[in-house]
Amino acid sequence: MHIKRFTGTTTLEAVRRVKEELGPDALILDTRKIRDGARFGLLGKTLYEVIAAVDREAGPAEALPVQRTAPDASWRELRLNRALIDPIESELRALRRSIERLEKSEDGTGRSARAEAEFRHSAFAVLEPLLLRGTTEAERRLLGWLLAAGVSPHHALSIAHAAMSEPREAAADLLHAGRKALAAKLEPHLAVPRSDTGPTVEIFVGPTGVGKTTTLAKVAAWEEKEEAEVALLTTDTFRMGAEEQLRAYADLLGMPFEVAPSPEELLRNLRRFRGRRILIDSAGRSRADREALPALLRQKEILGEKARFHLVLATTTKDDDLRAEMAFYRELRPDTLILTKLDESACLGNLVNLLLDPDVPPVIWTTSGQRVPEDLSVPQPEVLAARVLGV
């Protein structure tokens, strides 16, 4: 195996040098920041070092025959090396964070046209080493739109592949094709709420600050509209004012309400409200709280297999944190997701990245405001796809 070190002012630049010299089959072994003290003294310039390897039989890229003809359309089936994707995704996340820190533009859209153009230009540069030469301008443009929306590169490539597979009359249909392909990808990950066949016990769980209590009240109002008899419970004895907030919603909706601070009280209230649909609010807990998950698992044991657990997450949460929350609650095996604060999210690419990851439960509700119950919506794939792409 041939191993060599490469450096660049960014990880992307170093990875490009790897692919130029060792070819597309090179394997990234390690990446790290280094200080170039030899050239710049104590205040040396920060560089990014990438250690890569390639089989000796294959040799460096220049030893391989150069393909001069146009590439076959099978570039869409290209299997991307995760070792290359990871540092590239880090570069894209850094670019996205830079855009989000910009002040709102004068037209009130919340995005700077110049910054957006710069991001797309950078996105093209990131994707170039991964795509075979000869891709069309339309294909590059769609990938740029998806990346600018915050969609991860490997999901963007999959969506673009699906869009390009469909016949199009003109380049003007490109964005429509992308929206249609994205909607098709999202549809299997969306659930339809049913009051007539649903469970009699539903519990809302999730991190702090995502809007669980307000969301529960919205779902309760929807259930009542569907002519279900509903009772509200809370097990949240941690957050100050949590009981009063849900009690106020219960009074407003004309529903019975009880506090269940212990497993015994929870069982007693389940028996008391037998025959009703019971919605249970839980305490928002940090991932750092080691007691949070065991307490929820105990509640799941008490409630039994017929209870449905809704994991409530906010779309204002960063990509990495959304995945971390999903990993934290995975042992609980939540049945569905509820995504909140869509009205506060300038970019919904993180929603796509989460839903298209493996082993993620489907979305049953989305919320876009504080009004009860008006700001509760059944997720529609076309609507979500349009929101993600901003069209």
matplotlib code that plots the C-alpha trace (Angstrom):
import matplotlib.pyplot as plt

x = [0.0, 1.3, 0.8, 1.4, 0.6, -1.1, -1.7, -3.9, -5.4, -8.7, -9.6, -11.2, -8.0, -6.0, -8.6, -8.5, -4.7, -5.2, -7.6, -5.4, -2.3, -3.6, -6.9, -10.5, -9.8, -7.6, -8.6, -8.4, -6.7, -6.6, -7.2, -6.0, -5.0, -1.3, 0.8, 3.3, 5.9, 8.8, 7.7, 6.0, 7.7, 5.8, 2.8, 2.7, -0.2, -2.9, -3.0, -5.0, -3.1, -4.7, -3.0, -4.2, -3.3, -3.8, -3.0, 0.5, -0.9, -3.1, -0.3, -0.8, -3.3, -0.8, 0.1, -3.5, -4.7, -6.5, -10.1, -10.5, -14.0, -17.2, -18.1, -20.9, -24.2, -23.6, -21.8, -25.1, -24.4, -21.1, -20.6, -19.1, -16.3, -17.5, -14.0, -14.1, -17.6, -17.1, -14.5, -16.5, -19.7, -17.7, -16.7, -20.3, -21.6, -19.0, -20.2, -23.8, -23.0, -21.3, -24.4, -26.7, -24.6, -25.3, -27.8, -31.1, -31.1, -33.0, -35.8, -36.6, -36.1, -33.4, -30.9, -28.2, -28.2, -24.5, -23.8, -26.2, -24.3, -21.0, -22.3, -23.5, -20.2, -18.4, -20.8, -20.0, -16.3, -16.9, -18.8, -16.5, -14.0, -16.8, -18.5, -17.1, -16.3, -19.0, -22.0, -24.4, -24.9, -28.5, -27.3, -24.8, -27.4, -29.8, -27.1, -26.2, -29.8, -30.0, -26.7, -27.6, -30.8, -28.6, -29.1, -26.1, -24.0, -24.8, -28.6, -28.3, -26.7, -29.4, -32.2, -30.5, -30.1, -33.8, -34.7, -32.4, -33.9, -37.2, -37.9, -37.9, -39.0, -36.6, -34.1, -36.8, -38.4, -35.2, -36.4, -39.8, -38.1, -35.9, -38.9, -40.8, -37.9, -37.4, -41.1, -41.0, -38.0, -39.8, -43.2, -42.3, -41.1, -44.4, -47.3, -51.0, -52.7, -55.9, -58.1, -60.4, -57.7, -54.9, -53.7, -55.6, -52.4, -49.9, -46.8, -44.8, -41.1, -38.1, -35.4, -36.1, -37.4, -38.9, -42.5, -43.8, -46.6, -48.0, -47.8, -49.7, -52.4, -52.7, -53.0, -55.6, -57.7, -57.4, -58.4, -61.5, -62.4, -62.4, -65.0, -62.6, -62.9, -59.5, -57.8, -54.5, -51.8, -48.3, -45.4, -43.3, -42.5, -39.1, -39.9, -41.4, -44.9, -45.2, -48.3, -50.0, -49.4, -51.0, -53.8, -54.6, -54.8, -57.0, -59.4, -59.5, -60.3, -62.7, -60.7, -59.9, -56.3, -54.1, -50.5, -48.7, -45.5, -44.9, -45.4, -48.2, -50.0, -49.6, -51.2, -54.0, -54.8, -54.7, -57.3, -59.4, -59.5, -59.9, -62.1, -60.6, -57.7, -55.0, -52.2, -49.2, -46.7, -43.2, -40.3, -37.8, -34.4, -30.9, -28.9, -26.4, -29.0, -28.2, -31.5, -33.6, -33.7, -34.1, -37.1, -38.7, -38.0, -39.8, -42.8, -42.8, -42.9, -45.8, -47.8, -47.3, -46.9, -50.1, -48.9, -47.4, -44.3, -44.0, -40.5, -40.8, -37.8, -37.4, -36.3, -34.3, -31.8, -28.5, -27.9, -25.5, -27.6, -30.7, -28.9, -27.5, -31.1, -32.3, -29.4, -30.2, -33.9, -33.3, -33.4, -36.9, -37.9, -40.2, -43.1, -43.2, -41.6, -43.3, -41.2, -41.8, -40.9, -40.9, -41.9, -38.6, -36.4, -34.8, -33.2, -34.9, -32.1, -31.5, -35.1, -34.3, -31.0, -32.6, -35.6, -33.5, -31.1, -31.7, -33.8, -35.6, -39.4, -41.9, -43.1, -46.8, -47.2, -45.4, -46.0, -45.5, -46.4, -48.0, -51.7, -53.7, -54.8, -54.3, -50.5, -50.6, -50.3, -50.3, -47.0, -47.4, -44.4, -44.9, -45.3, -42.2, -40.1, -41.2, -40.3, -36.9, -36.0, -37.6, -40.0]
y = [0.0, 3.5, 6.0, 9.7, 13.0, 15.9, 19.4, 22.3, 25.5, 23.6, 20.0, 20.2, 21.4, 18.6, 16.0, 17.4, 16.9, 13.3, 12.6, 14.4, 12.4, 9.0, 8.8, 8.2, 4.9, 6.5, 5.9, 8.7, 7.4, 10.5, 14.3, 16.9, 20.5, 21.3, 24.5, 25.3, 26.6, 25.9, 28.5, 31.0, 30.7, 30.8, 32.3, 29.6, 29.3, 26.7, 23.9, 20.8, 17.5, 14.5, 11.0, 8.9, 5.5, 3.5, 0.0, -0.3, -2.4, 0.5, 3.1, 6.9, 8.5, 9.4, 5.7, 4.9, 5.2, 8.5, 8.2, 10.8, 9.9, 11.2, 9.3, 6.7, 7.8, 5.2, 8.0, 8.2, 4.7, 5.9, 4.6, 7.3, 6.6, 7.6, 8.5, 11.2, 12.3, 13.0, 15.8, 17.3, 17.4, 19.2, 21.8, 22.3, 22.6, 25.3, 27.1, 26.8, 28.2, 31.2, 32.0, 31.6, 34.2, 36.9, 39.6, 39.5, 41.0, 44.2, 42.3, 40.5, 37.0, 36.2, 35.2, 37.2, 36.6, 37.2, 34.7, 32.2, 32.5, 32.1, 29.0, 27.4, 28.1, 26.4, 23.5, 23.0, 23.0, 20.4, 18.1, 18.3, 15.7, 13.3, 13.5, 12.2, 14.8, 15.5, 16.2, 18.7, 22.3, 21.3, 18.5, 20.7, 23.4, 21.0, 19.7, 23.3, 24.0, 21.0, 21.7, 25.4, 24.1, 22.3, 18.7, 16.5, 15.6, 11.9, 12.6, 15.4, 13.0, 10.4, 13.0, 14.5, 10.9, 10.3, 13.7, 13.2, 9.7, 11.3, 12.8, 16.6, 18.8, 21.7, 22.9, 25.1, 22.0, 21.2, 22.7, 21.0, 17.7, 18.2, 19.0, 16.0, 13.7, 15.1, 14.7, 11.0, 10.4, 12.0, 10.3, 6.9, 8.7, 10.5, 9.0, 9.8, 10.4, 8.3, 9.0, 6.0, 3.3, 4.9, 4.0, 5.0, 6.3, 8.7, 10.1, 13.0, 12.9, 15.0, 17.5, 20.7, 23.7, 21.9, 22.8, 19.4, 20.9, 23.2, 20.5, 18.1, 20.7, 21.1, 17.3, 17.2, 19.8, 17.8, 14.6, 16.4, 17.7, 14.1, 13.5, 11.6, 11.9, 13.1, 13.3, 15.0, 13.9, 15.2, 13.4, 16.7, 17.6, 19.1, 22.3, 25.1, 26.0, 22.9, 21.7, 25.1, 25.4, 22.1, 22.6, 25.9, 24.2, 21.5, 24.1, 25.9, 22.7, 21.4, 18.2, 16.4, 16.8, 15.1, 15.1, 11.7, 12.3, 8.6, 5.3, 4.5, 7.7, 7.1, 3.6, 5.0, 7.7, 5.3, 3.2, 6.3, 7.5, 4.1, 4.5, 7.9, 8.8, 9.8, 12.2, 12.4, 15.2, 14.3, 16.4, 17.7, 16.3, 16.9, 14.2, 14.7, 13.7, 10.0, 9.5, 10.7, 7.6, 5.0, 7.0, 7.0, 3.3, 2.6, 4.6, 2.6, -0.6, 0.7, 2.0, -1.3, -2.1, -0.4, 3.1, 5.3, 7.4, 10.6, 12.0, 15.8, 17.6, 21.2, 21.9, 24.8, 22.2, 21.8, 18.7, 17.0, 17.7, 16.3, 13.1, 13.0, 13.4, 10.6, 8.4, 9.2, 8.2, 5.2, 2.7, 4.0, 3.0, 6.0, 5.2, 8.6, 12.0, 15.4, 18.3, 21.7, 25.3, 25.1, 28.7, 29.6, 27.6, 29.4, 26.1, 22.7, 20.6, 19.1, 17.7, 15.9, 14.6, 13.2, 11.6, 9.9, 8.5, 4.8, 3.6, 6.9, 6.8, 8.6, 12.1, 12.3, 16.0, 19.3, 22.6, 26.2, 28.6, 28.8, 28.9, 26.0, 24.1, 26.1, 25.7, 21.9, 20.2, 16.7, 16.6, 16.6, 15.5, 18.1, 21.0, 19.9, 19.5, 23.0, 24.5, 22.8, 24.1, 27.5, 27.4]
z = [0.0, -1.0, 1.9, 1.5, 3.4, 1.8, 3.1, 2.2, 3.6, 4.0, 4.3, 0.9, -0.7, 0.8, -0.3, -3.9, -3.9, -2.7, -5.6, -8.2, -7.2, -6.0, -7.9, -6.9, -5.1, -2.5, 1.1, 3.7, 6.8, 9.0, 8.9, 11.4, 11.8, 11.9, 12.4, 9.6, 12.0, 9.7, 7.2, 9.5, 12.8, 16.1, 14.5, 11.9, 9.5, 10.3, 7.6, 7.3, 6.8, 5.2, 5.3, 2.3, 0.9, -2.3, -3.3, -4.8, -7.6, -8.7, -8.2, -8.3, -10.6, -13.3, -13.7, -14.7, -18.3, -18.9, -20.2, -22.9, -24.1, -22.5, -19.3, -19.3, -17.7, -15.0, -13.0, -11.1, -9.6, -8.2, -4.7, -2.6, -0.1, 3.4, 4.4, 1.7, 2.4, 6.1, 5.8, 2.9, 4.9, 7.7, 5.1, 4.0, 7.6, 8.2, 5.1, 6.2, 9.7, 8.1, 6.1, 9.1, 11.0, 8.4, 9.1, 7.3, 3.8, 3.0, 1.3, 4.6, 3.3, 5.9, 3.3, 1.6, -2.2, -2.4, 0.4, -1.2, -4.5, -2.8, -1.0, -4.2, -5.9, -3.0, -3.1, -6.8, -5.9, -3.1, -5.4, -8.4, -7.1, -6.5, -9.9, -13.1, -15.8, -18.3, -16.0, -17.4, -16.1, -15.2, -13.0, -11.2, -10.7, -9.0, -6.7, -5.9, -5.0, -2.7, -1.0, -0.5, 1.2, 3.7, 2.3, 3.0, -0.1, -0.2, 0.2, -2.4, -4.9, -4.3, -4.9, -8.0, -9.3, -9.0, -10.5, -13.5, -14.1, -14.9, -18.4, -18.5, -21.4, -20.6, -18.1, -16.7, -15.3, -13.3, -10.0, -10.3, -11.0, -7.9, -5.8, -7.1, -6.4, -2.9, -2.2, -3.3, -1.0, 1.9, 1.4, 2.9, 6.1, 6.8, 8.7, 8.7, 12.1, 12.6, 15.7, 15.0, 14.9, 16.9, 20.4, 23.5, 25.3, 23.7, 25.5, 24.2, 24.9, 23.8, 24.8, 26.6, 24.8, 21.7, 22.5, 23.8, 26.0, 23.4, 20.8, 23.1, 23.5, 19.7, 19.2, 22.0, 20.3, 17.0, 18.8, 20.2, 16.8, 15.7, 18.4, 20.7, 24.5, 25.7, 29.1, 29.8, 32.1, 33.0, 34.6, 34.4, 38.0, 37.1, 35.1, 37.1, 35.8, 33.7, 35.6, 35.4, 31.7, 30.8, 33.3, 31.6, 28.2, 29.7, 31.1, 27.8, 26.0, 28.6, 29.3, 32.6, 33.8, 36.4, 37.5, 37.8, 39.7, 40.3, 38.5, 41.0, 40.2, 36.5, 36.8, 38.9, 36.4, 33.5, 35.2, 36.0, 32.4, 30.8, 27.7, 26.9, 24.7, 27.2, 26.2, 28.5, 28.8, 30.0, 31.3, 28.8, 29.8, 28.6, 26.9, 29.7, 32.3, 33.0, 34.8, 31.9, 29.7, 32.5, 33.8, 30.3, 29.8, 33.1, 31.9, 28.6, 30.7, 32.7, 29.7, 27.8, 24.1, 23.1, 24.0, 21.3, 22.0, 20.0, 19.9, 19.6, 18.0, 16.8, 13.3, 14.6, 16.0, 14.2, 12.0, 14.4, 17.4, 15.7, 15.0, 18.6, 20.0, 17.7, 18.9, 22.6, 22.3, 20.1, 23.0, 23.8, 20.2, 19.6, 17.2, 15.4, 15.2, 15.7, 14.2, 15.7, 14.9, 11.1, 11.1, 12.9, 10.5, 7.6, 6.4, 6.5, 5.0, 8.5, 8.4, 5.1, 6.5, 9.6, 7.8, 5.1, 7.6, 8.5, 11.4, 11.9, 12.8, 10.5, 11.1, 12.1, 12.8, 12.2, 13.9, 12.8, 15.6, 19.0, 18.2, 19.5, 17.4, 14.2, 13.9, 13.8, 10.4, 8.9, 6.9, 3.2, 1.1, -1.7, 0.9, 2.8, -0.4, -1.5, 1.9, 1.8, -1.6, -0.9, -3.9]

ax = plt.figure().add_subplot(projection="3d")
ax.plot(x, y, z, "-o")
ax.set_aspect("equal")
plt.show()
